[in-house]
Amino acid sequence: MGPSGLRRWLIGEPLPTSAHAEERLSNGEALAILSSDALSSVAYATQEIVLVLSLAGAAALSETVPITGLIVALMLVVAISYRQTIKAYPQGGGSYRVSHDNLGVVPGLIAGASLAIDYVLTVSVSVAAGIAAITSYLPALAPERIPLSLLAVGVLMLVNLRGVRSSARLLSLPTFLFMGMVVTLVVLGLVKLRLGLLPPLDAAAQTRQLAEVHGGELAALGPVLLMRAFSSGCAALTGIEAISDSVMVFQPVEWRNARRVLTGMVIVLAVMFSGISVLASQLGLVYVENGPTLLYQLGARVFNNGPLLTVLQLSTLLILLLAANTAYADFPRLAAFLAQDGYMPRQLASLGDRLVFSNGIALLSGFATVLLVLFEGSVTRLIPLYAVGVFTSFTLSQAGMVMHWWKERGAGWLGKALINALGCLVTAVVCGVLLYSKFSHGAWVIVVAVPLLVALLLTIKSHYRLVARRLRLSAEVRLKLPEPLREGGSPVVVLVGQLHRGSFEALRYARTIADTLVAVHVDLGDGRAEAFQEQWKRQLPGVELVILASPYRSLIDPVKDFIHQFERDNRKDGEHFCTVVLPVFVTRHRWQNLLHNQSTYFLRNALRREGTRVVTTVGFYL
Protein backbone atom coordinates (compact mmCIF):
# COMPACT_ATOMS: atom_id res chain seq x y z
CA MET A 1 0.00 0.00 0.00
CA GLY A 2 1.47 3.34 -1.10
CA PRO A 3 1.22 6.68 0.75
CA SER A 4 -1.95 7.60 -1.15
CA GLY A 5 -3.60 4.26 -0.35
CA LEU A 6 -2.65 4.52 3.33
CA ARG A 7 -4.11 8.03 3.47
CA ARG A 8 -7.37 6.83 1.94
CA TRP A 9 -7.53 3.90 4.39
CA LEU A 10 -6.97 6.19 7.40
CA ILE A 11 -9.25 9.13 6.59
CA GLY A 12 -11.54 7.78 3.84
CA GLU A 13 -12.24 8.67 0.23
CA PRO A 14 -12.44 12.36 -0.73
CA LEU A 15 -15.85 13.98 -0.57
CA PRO A 16 -17.06 16.30 -3.36
CA THR A 17 -17.75 19.94 -2.54
CA SER A 18 -21.40 19.30 -3.38
CA ALA A 19 -21.60 17.03 -0.30
CA HIS A 20 -20.80 19.91 2.06
CA ALA A 21 -24.43 20.35 3.04
CA GLU A 22 -24.63 16.65 3.91
CA GLU A 23 -21.84 17.14 6.48
CA ARG A 24 -24.11 19.30 8.67
CA LEU A 25 -24.92 18.15 12.18
CA SER A 26 -28.27 17.41 13.75
CA ASN A 27 -28.91 19.08 17.11
CA GLY A 28 -28.15 15.86 18.98
CA GLU A 29 -24.89 15.33 17.12
CA ALA A 30 -23.93 18.97 17.63
CA LEU A 31 -24.57 18.67 21.37
CA ALA A 32 -22.21 15.70 21.47
CA ILE A 33 -19.43 17.12 19.31
CA LEU A 34 -19.45 20.74 20.51
CA SER A 35 -20.18 20.36 24.21
CA SER A 36 -17.79 17.64 25.37
CA ASP A 37 -15.30 20.25 26.65
CA ALA A 38 -17.88 22.18 28.67
CA LEU A 39 -19.69 19.11 30.02
CA SER A 40 -16.50 17.26 30.96
CA SER A 41 -15.47 20.18 33.18
CA VAL A 42 -17.92 18.98 35.84
CA ALA A 43 -15.49 16.11 36.45
CA TYR A 44 -12.99 18.52 38.00
CA ALA A 45 -14.60 21.99 38.50
CA THR A 46 -16.20 21.29 41.91
CA GLN A 47 -13.14 19.29 42.85
CA GLU A 48 -10.87 22.28 42.25
CA ILE A 49 -13.12 24.54 44.37
CA VAL A 50 -13.03 22.03 47.24
CA LEU A 51 -9.26 21.63 46.93
CA VAL A 52 -8.64 25.37 47.36
CA LEU A 53 -11.21 25.87 50.14
CA SER A 54 -9.76 22.97 52.10
CA LEU A 55 -6.63 25.08 52.65
CA ALA A 56 -8.72 27.00 55.22
CA GLY A 57 -10.03 23.90 56.98
CA ALA A 58 -13.23 21.86 57.04
CA ALA A 59 -15.41 24.84 57.98
CA ALA A 60 -14.49 26.61 54.73
CA LEU A 61 -16.01 23.80 52.64
CA SER A 62 -19.46 25.27 53.30
CA GLU A 63 -18.56 27.98 50.75
CA THR A 64 -18.58 25.41 47.92
CA VAL A 65 -22.28 25.83 47.10
CA PRO A 66 -22.28 29.69 47.15
CA ILE A 67 -19.23 29.77 44.88
CA THR A 68 -20.89 27.24 42.56
CA GLY A 69 -24.04 29.38 42.51
CA LEU A 70 -22.00 32.43 41.51
CA ILE A 71 -20.32 30.47 38.71
CA VAL A 72 -23.69 29.15 37.46
CA ALA A 73 -25.05 32.72 37.42
CA LEU A 74 -21.99 33.76 35.40
CA MET A 75 -22.61 30.80 33.09
CA LEU A 76 -26.18 31.95 32.43
CA VAL A 77 -25.08 35.55 31.73
CA VAL A 78 -22.48 34.34 29.23
CA ALA A 79 -24.96 31.96 27.57
CA ILE A 80 -27.62 34.67 27.15
CA SER A 81 -24.99 36.98 25.66
CA TYR A 82 -23.85 34.32 23.19
CA ARG A 83 -27.43 33.58 22.14
CA GLN A 84 -27.51 37.15 20.83
CA THR A 85 -24.12 36.72 19.15
CA ILE A 86 -25.30 33.58 17.33
CA LYS A 87 -28.28 35.38 15.79
CA ALA A 88 -26.26 38.49 14.90
CA TYR A 89 -23.47 36.40 13.29
CA PRO A 90 -25.14 33.38 11.65
CA GLN A 91 -21.97 32.67 9.62
CA GLY A 92 -20.06 32.04 12.84
CA GLY A 93 -19.68 34.70 15.51
CA GLY A 94 -16.62 33.74 17.50
CA SER A 95 -14.69 36.24 19.59
CA TYR A 96 -12.25 37.00 16.79
CA ARG A 97 -14.86 37.91 14.19
CA VAL A 98 -17.05 39.96 16.56
CA SER A 99 -14.08 41.84 18.08
CA HIS A 100 -12.37 42.41 14.72
CA ASP A 101 -15.51 43.76 13.06
CA ASN A 102 -16.61 46.05 15.89
CA LEU A 103 -13.54 46.97 17.97
CA GLY A 104 -10.78 46.98 15.37
CA VAL A 105 -7.83 44.91 14.20
CA VAL A 106 -5.74 44.69 17.38
CA PRO A 107 -8.61 43.82 19.78
CA GLY A 108 -9.76 41.23 17.27
CA LEU A 109 -6.31 39.68 17.08
CA ILE A 110 -5.99 39.68 20.88
CA ALA A 111 -9.29 37.80 21.08
CA GLY A 112 -8.24 35.40 18.32
CA ALA A 113 -4.79 34.77 19.83
CA SER A 114 -6.25 34.22 23.32
CA LEU A 115 -8.81 31.77 22.02
CA ALA A 116 -6.29 29.92 19.84
CA ILE A 117 -4.01 29.41 22.84
CA ASP A 118 -6.96 28.25 24.93
CA TYR A 119 -7.93 25.69 22.26
CA VAL A 120 -4.42 24.25 22.28
CA LEU A 121 -4.54 24.08 26.08
CA THR A 122 -7.96 22.42 25.90
CA VAL A 123 -6.47 19.55 23.91
CA SER A 124 -3.40 19.31 26.12
CA VAL A 125 -5.25 19.47 29.47
CA SER A 126 -8.07 17.15 28.41
CA VAL A 127 -5.75 14.51 27.00
CA ALA A 128 -3.39 14.75 30.00
CA ALA A 129 -6.36 14.45 32.42
CA GLY A 130 -7.74 11.45 30.57
CA ILE A 131 -4.40 9.66 30.51
CA ALA A 132 -3.87 10.50 34.21
CA ALA A 133 -7.21 8.87 34.99
CA ILE A 134 -6.22 5.76 33.06
CA THR A 135 -2.80 5.48 34.70
CA SER A 136 -4.44 5.92 38.14
CA TYR A 137 -6.31 2.66 37.55
CA LEU A 138 -3.38 0.97 35.78
CA PRO A 139 -0.23 2.25 37.57
CA ALA A 140 1.97 0.06 35.38
CA LEU A 141 1.24 2.44 32.48
CA ALA A 142 2.42 5.54 34.38
CA PRO A 143 5.93 5.56 32.85
CA GLU A 144 4.31 5.61 29.39
CA ARG A 145 2.23 8.72 30.15
CA ILE A 146 3.77 10.86 27.39
CA PRO A 147 3.58 8.22 24.61
CA LEU A 148 -0.02 7.48 25.59
CA SER A 149 -0.85 11.19 25.47
CA LEU A 150 0.67 11.52 22.01
CA LEU A 151 -1.21 8.42 20.85
CA ALA A 152 -4.47 9.96 22.06
CA VAL A 153 -3.74 13.19 20.14
CA GLY A 154 -2.99 11.13 17.03
CA VAL A 155 -6.27 9.22 17.27
CA LEU A 156 -8.24 12.45 17.76
CA MET A 157 -6.51 13.97 14.74
CA LEU A 158 -7.38 11.00 12.51
CA VAL A 159 -10.99 10.93 13.70
CA ASN A 160 -11.42 14.62 12.86
CA LEU A 161 -9.63 14.30 9.52
CA ARG A 162 -12.27 11.76 8.54
CA GLY A 163 -14.91 14.50 8.69
CA VAL A 164 -17.60 16.07 10.81
CA ARG A 165 -20.17 13.30 10.69
CA SER A 166 -17.60 10.58 11.44
CA SER A 167 -16.36 12.34 14.57
CA ALA A 168 -19.94 13.11 15.67
CA ARG A 169 -20.88 9.43 15.55
CA LEU A 170 -17.83 8.45 17.58
CA LEU A 171 -18.38 11.15 20.20
CA SER A 172 -22.12 10.82 20.72
CA LEU A 173 -22.11 7.67 22.83
CA PRO A 174 -19.49 8.70 25.46
CA THR A 175 -20.95 12.22 25.77
CA PHE A 176 -24.53 11.09 26.31
CA LEU A 177 -23.38 8.21 28.55
CA PHE A 178 -21.49 10.66 30.77
CA MET A 179 -24.45 13.04 30.90
CA GLY A 180 -26.80 10.20 31.80
CA MET A 181 -24.52 8.83 34.53
CA VAL A 182 -23.91 12.20 36.18
CA VAL A 183 -27.62 13.12 36.15
CA THR A 184 -28.40 9.66 37.58
CA LEU A 185 -25.76 10.22 40.26
CA VAL A 186 -27.18 13.61 41.22
CA VAL A 187 -30.85 12.54 41.26
CA LEU A 188 -30.21 9.28 43.15
CA GLY A 189 -27.86 11.04 45.56
CA LEU A 190 -30.40 13.75 46.38
CA VAL A 191 -33.13 11.14 46.89
CA LYS A 192 -30.90 9.16 49.25
CA LEU A 193 -30.02 12.34 51.13
CA ARG A 194 -33.70 13.12 51.52
CA LEU A 195 -34.33 9.63 52.88
CA GLY A 196 -31.37 9.85 55.25
CA LEU A 197 -29.50 7.01 53.53
CA LEU A 198 -26.28 9.01 52.97
CA PRO A 199 -24.76 10.12 56.26
CA PRO A 200 -22.28 12.99 55.84
CA LEU A 201 -18.63 12.78 56.78
CA ASP A 202 -18.35 14.12 60.33
CA ALA A 203 -16.26 17.20 61.13
CA ALA A 204 -13.66 15.19 63.02
CA ALA A 205 -13.02 12.94 60.01
CA GLN A 206 -12.79 15.98 57.71
CA THR A 207 -10.32 17.68 60.03
CA ARG A 208 -8.25 14.50 60.31
CA GLN A 209 -8.01 14.10 56.50
CA LEU A 210 -7.05 17.73 56.01
CA ALA A 211 -4.49 17.62 58.80
CA GLU A 212 -2.79 14.68 57.06
CA VAL A 213 -2.40 16.85 53.95
CA HIS A 214 -1.73 20.30 55.37
CA GLY A 215 0.05 19.26 58.55
CA GLY A 216 -2.24 21.34 60.73
CA GLU A 217 -1.24 24.61 59.04
CA LEU A 218 -4.35 26.23 57.58
CA ALA A 219 -4.73 29.41 55.57
CA ALA A 220 -7.16 32.17 56.52
CA LEU A 221 -10.48 32.14 54.67
CA GLY A 222 -10.17 35.60 53.14
CA PRO A 223 -10.94 37.30 49.82
CA VAL A 224 -7.80 35.99 48.11
CA LEU A 225 -8.57 32.36 48.93
CA LEU A 226 -12.19 32.77 47.85
CA MET A 227 -11.00 34.35 44.61
CA ARG A 228 -8.67 31.40 44.00
CA ALA A 229 -11.51 28.92 44.61
CA PHE A 230 -13.82 30.88 42.30
CA SER A 231 -11.21 31.12 39.53
CA SER A 232 -10.49 27.37 39.78
CA GLY A 233 -14.20 26.59 39.44
CA CYS A 234 -14.47 28.87 36.39
CA ALA A 235 -12.97 26.01 34.40
CA ALA A 236 -16.62 24.98 34.07
CA LEU A 237 -17.15 27.80 31.55
CA THR A 238 -14.47 26.75 29.08
CA GLY A 239 -16.09 25.51 25.89
CA ILE A 240 -19.27 27.62 26.05
CA GLU A 241 -18.16 29.72 23.06
CA ALA A 242 -17.74 26.64 20.86
CA ILE A 243 -21.30 26.72 19.52
CA SER A 244 -21.15 30.39 18.46
CA ASP A 245 -17.94 29.60 16.55
CA SER A 246 -19.55 26.71 14.68
CA VAL A 247 -22.99 27.92 13.63
CA MET A 248 -22.45 26.81 10.03
CA VAL A 249 -22.10 23.11 10.96
CA PHE A 250 -25.77 23.03 12.02
CA GLN A 251 -28.64 22.05 9.76
CA PRO A 252 -30.89 24.90 8.55
CA VAL A 253 -32.06 27.17 10.11
CA GLU A 254 -28.52 27.27 11.44
CA TRP A 255 -28.67 30.09 13.99
CA ARG A 256 -31.96 28.88 15.46
CA ASN A 257 -30.66 25.32 15.95
CA ALA A 258 -27.39 26.65 17.37
CA ARG A 259 -29.26 28.70 19.99
CA ARG A 260 -31.34 25.68 20.98
CA VAL A 261 -28.26 23.52 21.45
CA LEU A 262 -26.48 26.27 23.43
CA THR A 263 -29.49 26.62 25.75
CA GLY A 264 -29.75 22.86 26.23
CA MET A 265 -26.02 22.51 26.89
CA VAL A 266 -25.96 25.27 29.52
CA ILE A 267 -29.01 23.87 31.33
CA VAL A 268 -27.48 20.39 31.49
CA LEU A 269 -24.10 21.81 32.52
CA ALA A 270 -25.64 23.95 35.27
CA VAL A 271 -27.69 21.02 36.62
CA MET A 272 -24.71 18.65 36.65
CA PHE A 273 -22.28 21.17 38.15
CA SER A 274 -24.74 22.37 40.82
CA GLY A 275 -25.81 18.84 41.70
CA ILE A 276 -22.24 17.63 42.21
CA SER A 277 -21.41 20.67 44.37
CA VAL A 278 -24.56 20.24 46.52
CA LEU A 279 -23.90 16.53 47.01
CA ALA A 280 -20.23 17.10 47.85
CA SER A 281 -21.13 19.83 50.35
CA GLN A 282 -23.93 17.85 51.99
CA LEU A 283 -21.75 14.78 52.34
CA GLY A 284 -18.81 16.81 53.60
CA LEU A 285 -16.41 15.18 51.12
CA VAL A 286 -12.79 16.26 51.01
CA TYR A 287 -10.48 16.11 47.99
CA VAL A 288 -6.72 15.92 48.31
CA GLU A 289 -4.36 16.28 45.39
CA ASN A 290 -3.49 12.97 43.71
CA GLY A 291 -6.13 11.24 45.83
CA PRO A 292 -9.43 9.70 44.71
CA THR A 293 -11.36 12.23 42.61
CA LEU A 294 -14.39 13.93 44.07
CA LEU A 295 -16.62 12.42 41.38
CA TYR A 296 -15.31 8.95 42.21
CA GLN A 297 -15.99 9.51 45.93
CA LEU A 298 -19.55 10.60 45.15
CA GLY A 299 -20.06 7.58 42.90
CA ALA A 300 -18.75 5.20 45.56
CA ARG A 301 -21.16 6.62 48.16
CA VAL A 302 -24.25 6.88 45.94
CA PHE A 303 -23.79 3.70 43.84
CA ASN A 304 -22.37 1.62 46.73
CA ASN A 305 -19.36 0.48 44.68
CA GLY A 306 -21.70 -1.34 42.30
CA PRO A 307 -21.57 -1.71 38.50
CA LEU A 308 -22.91 1.83 38.01
CA LEU A 309 -19.69 3.14 39.56
CA THR A 310 -17.70 1.29 36.91
CA VAL A 311 -19.84 2.81 34.14
CA LEU A 312 -19.47 6.29 35.69
CA GLN A 313 -15.69 5.99 35.77
CA LEU A 314 -15.52 4.61 32.24
CA SER A 315 -17.68 7.43 30.85
CA THR A 316 -15.58 9.98 32.78
CA LEU A 317 -12.36 8.62 31.29
CA LEU A 318 -13.81 8.75 27.77
CA ILE A 319 -15.26 12.26 27.98
CA LEU A 320 -12.04 13.65 29.46
CA LEU A 321 -10.17 12.29 26.45
CA LEU A 322 -12.87 13.39 24.01
CA ALA A 323 -13.28 16.87 25.54
CA ALA A 324 -10.37 17.83 23.34
CA ASN A 325 -12.66 17.39 20.36
CA THR A 326 -14.33 20.76 21.00
CA ALA A 327 -11.00 22.38 20.19
CA TYR A 328 -10.71 20.22 17.06
CA ALA A 329 -14.13 21.48 15.99
CA ASP A 330 -13.34 25.17 16.55
CA PHE A 331 -9.59 25.82 16.25
CA PRO A 332 -9.53 24.98 12.51
CA ARG A 333 -12.46 27.36 11.89
CA LEU A 334 -10.80 30.14 13.88
CA ALA A 335 -7.58 29.56 11.92
CA ALA A 336 -9.59 29.66 8.66
CA PHE A 337 -11.13 33.02 9.63
CA LEU A 338 -7.68 34.42 10.40
CA ALA A 339 -6.26 32.99 7.17
CA GLN A 340 -9.07 34.47 5.06
CA ASP A 341 -8.21 37.86 6.54
CA GLY A 342 -4.50 37.36 5.81
CA TYR A 343 -3.26 36.94 9.38
CA MET A 344 -2.37 33.24 9.12
CA PRO A 345 -1.04 31.11 6.24
CA ARG A 346 -3.62 30.90 3.45
CA GLN A 347 -3.44 27.10 3.44
CA LEU A 348 -5.42 27.07 6.69
CA ALA A 349 -8.50 28.38 4.85
CA SER A 350 -8.62 25.41 2.43
CA LEU A 351 -10.99 22.48 2.88
CA GLY A 352 -9.35 19.06 2.82
CA ASP A 353 -10.45 15.81 1.23
CA ARG A 354 -13.19 15.20 3.81
CA LEU A 355 -14.61 18.76 3.82
CA VAL A 356 -12.80 19.74 7.01
CA PHE A 357 -9.94 22.20 7.52
CA SER A 358 -7.27 19.51 7.49
CA ASN A 359 -4.31 21.86 7.84
CA GLY A 360 -5.83 23.47 10.94
CA ILE A 361 -6.43 20.04 12.48
CA ALA A 362 -2.81 19.06 11.85
CA LEU A 363 -1.52 22.38 13.24
CA LEU A 364 -3.56 22.02 16.44
CA SER A 365 -2.28 18.47 16.91
CA GLY A 366 1.30 19.65 16.47
CA PHE A 367 1.00 22.45 19.05
CA ALA A 368 -0.73 20.16 21.56
CA THR A 369 1.98 17.54 21.08
CA VAL A 370 4.70 20.11 21.81
CA LEU A 371 2.94 21.23 25.02
CA LEU A 372 2.42 17.67 26.21
CA VAL A 373 6.10 16.88 25.69
CA LEU A 374 7.35 20.15 27.26
CA PHE A 375 5.10 19.78 30.34
CA GLU A 376 5.58 16.00 30.49
CA GLY A 377 1.86 15.32 30.22
CA SER A 378 1.23 16.84 33.67
CA VAL A 379 -2.23 18.28 34.33
CA THR A 380 -0.89 20.10 37.41
CA ARG A 381 1.66 21.98 35.31
CA LEU A 382 -0.76 22.78 32.49
CA ILE A 383 -3.87 23.82 34.43
CA PRO A 384 -2.57 27.23 35.66
CA LEU A 385 -2.44 28.37 32.02
CA TYR A 386 -6.04 27.39 31.44
CA ALA A 387 -9.17 29.63 31.26
CA VAL A 388 -7.34 33.01 31.21
CA GLY A 389 -7.43 33.13 27.42
CA VAL A 390 -11.07 32.16 27.13
CA PHE A 391 -12.23 34.90 29.54
CA THR A 392 -10.15 37.46 27.67
CA SER A 393 -11.93 36.46 24.47
CA PHE A 394 -15.32 36.45 26.28
CA THR A 395 -14.77 40.05 27.39
CA LEU A 396 -13.69 41.33 23.99
CA SER A 397 -16.51 39.49 22.24
CA GLN A 398 -19.16 41.00 24.52
CA ALA A 399 -17.65 44.49 24.14
CA GLY A 400 -17.77 43.98 20.37
CA MET A 401 -21.45 43.03 20.54
CA VAL A 402 -22.22 46.24 22.48
CA MET A 403 -20.61 48.22 19.65
CA HIS A 404 -22.50 46.12 17.10
CA TRP A 405 -25.88 47.02 18.61
CA TRP A 406 -24.81 50.68 19.01
CA LYS A 407 -23.94 50.92 15.31
CA GLU A 408 -27.03 49.03 14.13
CA ARG A 409 -29.60 50.68 16.45
CA GLY A 410 -32.44 48.46 15.25
CA ALA A 411 -35.58 47.51 17.14
CA GLY A 412 -34.84 46.71 20.78
CA TRP A 413 -31.13 47.51 20.37
CA LEU A 414 -30.76 49.11 23.81
CA GLY A 415 -31.95 46.03 25.69
CA LYS A 416 -29.66 43.79 23.65
CA ALA A 417 -26.72 46.14 24.22
CA LEU A 418 -27.35 46.15 27.97
CA ILE A 419 -27.34 42.33 28.07
CA ASN A 420 -24.00 42.19 26.27
CA ALA A 421 -22.66 45.07 28.40
CA LEU A 422 -23.49 43.07 31.54
CA GLY A 423 -21.73 40.05 30.04
CA CYS A 424 -18.70 42.20 29.20
CA LEU A 425 -18.51 43.67 32.71
CA VAL A 426 -18.90 40.33 34.47
CA THR A 427 -16.36 38.47 32.30
CA ALA A 428 -13.88 41.36 32.59
CA VAL A 429 -14.06 41.16 36.38
CA VAL A 430 -13.62 37.37 36.24
CA CYS A 431 -10.67 37.76 33.87
CA GLY A 432 -9.05 40.14 36.36
CA VAL A 433 -9.67 37.67 39.19
CA LEU A 434 -8.13 34.85 37.16
CA LEU A 435 -5.03 36.87 36.34
CA TYR A 436 -4.62 38.05 39.93
CA SER A 437 -5.07 34.63 41.50
CA LYS A 438 -3.14 32.58 38.92
CA PHE A 439 -0.47 35.02 37.69
CA SER A 440 2.40 33.61 39.75
CA HIS A 441 1.19 30.04 39.15
CA GLY A 442 1.66 30.23 35.36
CA ALA A 443 -0.86 32.73 33.98
CA TRP A 444 2.05 35.08 33.25
CA VAL A 445 2.91 32.78 30.33
CA ILE A 446 -0.39 33.72 28.64
CA VAL A 447 0.26 37.43 29.31
CA VAL A 448 3.55 37.08 27.42
CA ALA A 449 2.38 34.66 24.73
CA VAL A 450 -0.66 36.63 23.51
CA PRO A 451 1.27 39.80 22.49
CA LEU A 452 3.93 37.67 20.81
CA LEU A 453 1.30 35.80 18.81
CA VAL A 454 -0.45 39.06 17.86
CA ALA A 455 2.90 40.43 16.63
CA LEU A 456 3.39 37.27 14.52
CA LEU A 457 -0.10 37.60 13.01
CA LEU A 458 0.58 41.25 12.09
CA THR A 459 3.91 40.23 10.51
CA ILE A 460 2.13 37.65 8.34
CA LYS A 461 -0.44 40.26 7.30
CA SER A 462 2.37 42.66 6.38
CA HIS A 463 3.93 40.00 4.13
CA TYR A 464 0.66 39.34 2.32
CA ARG A 465 0.15 43.07 1.79
CA LEU A 466 3.63 43.31 0.26
CA VAL A 467 2.87 40.36 -2.02
CA ALA A 468 -0.43 41.95 -3.10
CA ARG A 469 1.31 45.24 -3.95
CA ARG A 470 4.02 43.50 -5.96
CA LEU A 471 1.55 41.35 -7.90
CA ARG A 472 -1.20 43.90 -8.52
CA LEU A 473 -2.35 44.53 -12.08
CA SER A 474 -5.08 46.87 -13.16
CA ALA A 475 -8.25 44.81 -13.53
CA GLU A 476 -9.46 46.76 -16.57
CA VAL A 477 -6.38 47.36 -18.76
CA ARG A 478 -5.95 45.09 -21.77
CA LEU A 479 -2.62 43.25 -21.43
CA LYS A 480 -0.16 42.96 -24.31
CA LEU A 481 1.84 39.84 -25.03
CA PRO A 482 4.66 39.34 -27.56
CA GLU A 483 3.63 38.37 -31.09
CA PRO A 484 3.10 34.60 -31.48
CA LEU A 485 5.76 32.55 -33.27
CA ARG A 486 5.08 31.79 -36.92
CA GLU A 487 7.12 28.58 -36.91
CA GLY A 488 9.50 26.57 -34.77
CA GLY A 489 7.50 26.79 -31.58
CA SER A 490 6.02 24.07 -29.40
CA PRO A 491 2.64 23.49 -27.74
CA VAL A 492 2.64 25.22 -24.33
CA VAL A 493 0.28 25.06 -21.35
CA VAL A 494 0.44 27.72 -18.63
CA LEU A 495 -1.22 27.10 -15.28
CA VAL A 496 -2.94 30.29 -14.07
CA GLY A 497 -4.45 30.61 -10.59
CA GLN A 498 -4.99 34.38 -10.68
CA LEU A 499 -4.22 37.06 -13.24
CA HIS A 500 -1.41 39.07 -11.66
CA ARG A 501 2.14 40.14 -12.51
CA GLY A 502 3.57 36.71 -11.70
CA SER A 503 1.22 34.78 -13.99
CA PHE A 504 1.50 37.51 -16.66
CA GLU A 505 5.30 37.09 -16.72
CA ALA A 506 4.83 33.35 -17.19
CA LEU A 507 2.44 34.00 -20.09
CA ARG A 508 4.92 36.42 -21.69
CA TYR A 509 7.66 33.80 -21.53
CA ALA A 510 5.33 31.10 -22.87
CA ARG A 511 4.40 33.25 -25.88
CA THR A 512 8.11 33.46 -26.90
CA ILE A 513 8.38 29.65 -27.26
CA ALA A 514 4.83 28.64 -28.25
CA ASP A 515 3.12 27.98 -31.51
CA THR A 516 0.05 26.82 -29.58
CA LEU A 517 -0.66 28.49 -26.22
CA VAL A 518 -3.35 27.46 -23.76
CA ALA A 519 -3.92 28.86 -20.24
CA VAL A 520 -5.46 26.51 -17.68
CA HIS A 521 -7.35 27.54 -14.56
CA VAL A 522 -8.67 25.05 -11.98
CA ASP A 523 -12.08 25.80 -10.45
CA LEU A 524 -11.78 24.63 -6.83
CA GLY A 525 -15.44 25.33 -6.12
CA ASP A 526 -14.86 28.62 -4.29
CA GLY A 527 -17.21 30.55 -6.60
CA ARG A 528 -14.48 32.65 -8.23
CA ALA A 529 -14.17 30.94 -11.61
CA GLU A 530 -16.87 32.96 -13.38
CA ALA A 531 -15.42 36.32 -12.29
CA PHE A 532 -11.96 35.12 -13.35
CA GLN A 533 -13.26 34.15 -16.78
CA GLU A 534 -14.83 37.60 -17.24
CA GLN A 535 -11.56 39.29 -16.24
CA TRP A 536 -9.66 37.09 -18.71
CA LYS A 537 -11.95 38.06 -21.59
CA ARG A 538 -11.36 41.75 -20.82
CA GLN A 539 -7.59 41.61 -20.43
CA LEU A 540 -6.31 38.66 -22.51
CA PRO A 541 -8.92 37.84 -25.16
CA GLY A 542 -6.25 36.54 -27.56
CA VAL A 543 -5.21 33.61 -25.36
CA GLU A 544 -7.35 30.52 -25.01
CA LEU A 545 -8.46 29.85 -21.42
CA VAL A 546 -9.59 26.42 -20.28
CA ILE A 547 -11.29 26.13 -16.90
CA LEU A 548 -11.09 22.69 -15.30
CA ALA A 549 -13.73 21.69 -12.77
CA SER A 550 -12.40 20.08 -9.60
CA PRO A 551 -15.31 18.72 -7.54
CA TYR A 552 -12.86 17.25 -4.99
CA ARG A 553 -10.85 20.53 -4.60
CA SER A 554 -7.70 18.90 -5.99
CA LEU A 555 -5.34 21.02 -8.07
CA ILE A 556 -3.10 18.19 -9.24
CA ASP A 557 -5.51 15.55 -10.56
CA PRO A 558 -7.44 17.70 -13.09
CA VAL A 559 -4.21 19.29 -14.36
CA LYS A 560 -2.54 15.89 -14.81
CA ASP A 561 -5.50 14.60 -16.80
CA PHE A 562 -5.62 17.71 -19.00
CA ILE A 563 -1.86 17.69 -19.69
CA HIS A 564 -1.96 14.02 -20.59
CA GLN A 565 -4.72 14.62 -23.15
CA PHE A 566 -3.03 17.82 -24.42
CA GLU A 567 0.21 15.96 -25.08
CA ARG A 568 -1.63 13.23 -27.00
CA ASP A 569 -3.50 15.80 -29.13
CA ASN A 570 -0.37 17.85 -29.95
CA ARG A 571 2.19 15.08 -30.50
CA LYS A 572 3.34 15.95 -34.05
CA ASP A 573 6.48 13.84 -34.23
CA GLY A 574 9.31 12.66 -32.06
CA GLU A 575 11.15 16.00 -32.36
CA HIS A 576 8.48 18.11 -30.66
CA PHE A 577 7.68 18.22 -26.97
CA CYS A 578 4.85 19.88 -25.13
CA THR A 579 5.95 22.37 -22.48
CA VAL A 580 4.19 23.07 -19.19
CA VAL A 581 4.94 26.49 -17.67
CA LEU A 582 4.29 27.07 -13.96
CA PRO A 583 4.48 30.54 -12.35
CA VAL A 584 6.30 30.51 -9.00
CA PHE A 585 6.94 33.09 -6.27
CA VAL A 586 10.47 33.61 -5.00
CA THR A 587 10.29 35.03 -1.47
CA ARG A 588 12.86 37.27 0.19
CA HIS A 589 13.25 35.02 3.25
CA ARG A 590 13.03 31.26 3.63
CA TRP A 591 10.40 31.38 6.42
CA GLN A 592 8.04 33.21 4.07
CA ASN A 593 7.75 30.04 1.98
CA LEU A 594 5.60 28.63 4.82
CA LEU A 595 2.98 31.28 4.03
CA HIS A 596 2.44 29.95 0.50
CA ASN A 597 1.02 26.54 -0.37
CA GLN A 598 3.91 25.48 -2.63
CA SER A 599 1.43 24.08 -5.16
CA THR A 600 3.94 24.61 -7.98
CA TYR A 601 6.43 22.29 -6.28
CA PHE A 602 3.90 19.49 -5.78
CA LEU A 603 2.41 19.89 -9.27
CA ARG A 604 5.82 19.83 -10.95
CA ASN A 605 6.76 16.60 -9.17
CA ALA A 606 3.40 15.02 -9.99
CA LEU A 607 3.73 15.86 -13.71
CA ARG A 608 7.24 14.45 -13.89
CA ARG A 609 6.09 11.23 -12.26
CA GLU A 610 3.43 11.01 -14.98
CA GLY A 611 6.06 11.30 -17.73
CA THR A 612 5.72 14.97 -18.77
CA ARG A 613 9.25 15.72 -20.04
CA VAL A 614 9.34 19.52 -20.15
CA VAL A 615 8.09 21.30 -17.03
CA THR A 616 9.54 24.74 -16.43
CA THR A 617 8.96 27.43 -13.82
CA VAL A 618 9.03 31.18 -14.27
CA GLY A 619 10.05 32.88 -11.06
CA PHE A 620 8.65 36.19 -9.87
CA TYR A 621 10.76 37.81 -7.14
CA LEU A 622 8.67 39.33 -4.39
Summary of the structure (lengths in Angstrom):
residues: 622
radius of gyration: 28.6
end to end distance: 40.5
largest distance: 103.0
contacts: 2152
relative contact order: 0.13
helix: 71%
strand: 6%
